[in-house]
Amino acid sequence: MKLSVLRLRLKIPWDDKILVRVTNLGLGFVFTTLVVAIGATNTGNNGLYVLLSLLLGILLVSGVVSRRNVDGIDVVLDGPAEVFAGEPVRFRLRLGNRTLREKSALLVKVSGKSAPLLFPRLVAAGEAERGVDLVFPRRGRQKVESILLFSGYPIGLFRKGRLHPVNEERIVFPRPKAAAFPPPEAREAVDDGVDPRRKGRGAEILKLREAVPGDDPRDIHWPQTARQGRPIVKERASELGREIVVQLETARPARAGAEWDAAFEEAVREAAGLVLRFLSRGERVGLLCGDQFVPPAMGPLHRSTVLTALALAEAGAESSLPLVLPPGVALYRVRAASG
C-alpha cells in the first residue's frame, strides 16, 4: 500500500510545510523518557510504567498542541512605496487567525532580515499587527522571499513552524547623497541669455520693477508704488519651474576595478540626491542614464520613475546616448570619480 493512501485512510494530518525542531529542553525530555522506558522494561515496575505513560502523553500532547498553534494563520507584510538602500524602513506585519482557537506565543521572522517578533496572543478569528524595521543594503531589485511563523507553545519541547512564501519583489532606490549645489561640473546646456526661471504666475517673486503696458494689475506692489509715486509690479517666476536634465555617466573604463565600481555607486547616489533636491524646489527634472532617457517632468509618479531608473542603472562599456537639449534647459553631469 502506498504511503499516501495510508495517510488518507488513517486521516493523519500531514503537511510538508510544517517545520519541526526539538529544543534543548525537548532533547532532555526525550532522553529522560528513554531512560524511564528502559528501566520499566528491565524491571517491570508498575510505577515506572505509569511514569512512562505520563511522559509519552506529555510528548504527544505537546506535539499536537504546538502543531495546531501555527495552523490556520494568514501572514501579510505591507510596506511603503519608497524604499532606499541602507535606510531602515518600517513595514507592517499582520497576522490573521482563521480558526476559532486562540493562538499563543507566536514568533515571526522575515527572511532573515530581522530578529523574530513576538505575538503573545492572537484571539480567535481576530487579527494582530506589529511594526518591523527592514534594511535593504543594496539598490536594485530585492526580494522578501518568505516569512517563518513558529512557536514553542505550550511547554517548549518542540518548536514548530510554517513557512509562508511571500516572493514580493521591490525596487530599492539608491540612498541620496548630499552633494555641492550646484556641483562643480554643472553647466548650462545652451547659453542664449534666457533666464531658466522664466516669468509666469508662480508664487515666487523674482523682483520688483516698473510697470509696463500689458502687466496684470493684480501684480501691483502697492507699498512700493506709494513710496515711488509710480506703478511698481511684482515679477513672478513660472509655475512650471526650470527644466533640468541630470546625466549619469555609465561608461566603465576597460581596466576599471572594484574601486571604480564603488565610485560608480557613489555617483548613482549623487545623481539621486540632485534629482530629489531639484524636484523639491519645484523644478522639472529629467534623467539620462546610459541608453535610457526620462524627459523632464514633475510629480510623484515622475519621481518614482526617475528613482527606479537610477535603482536599476548599470555600468557598461558604451557611453550615454548623444543628447541635444532645447534652449533654457540646464544639464548636470555626474560621473564616477577617477581613483
Secondary structure as UniProt FT lines:
FT   HELIX           3..10
FT   TURN            16..17
FT   STRAND          18..22
FT   HELIX           24..43
FT   HELIX           46..69
FT   STRAND          73..78
FT   TURN            85..86
FT   STRAND          89..97
FT   STRAND          103..110
FT   TURN            111..112
FT   STRAND          117..122
FT   TURN            124..125
FT   STRAND          127..134
FT   STRAND          140..151
FT   TURN            153..155
FT   STRAND          158..173
FT   TURN            184..185
FT   STRAND          187..188
FT   STRAND          205..210
FT   TURN            213..214
FT   HELIX           217..219
FT   HELIX           222..228
FT   STRAND          232..237
FT   TURN            239..240
FT   STRAND          243..248
FT   TURN            254..255
FT   HELIX           258..280
FT   TURN            281..282
FT   STRAND          284..289
FT   TURN            290..291
FT   STRAND          292..297
FT   HELIX           300..311
FT   TURN            327..328
FT   STRAND          330..334
//
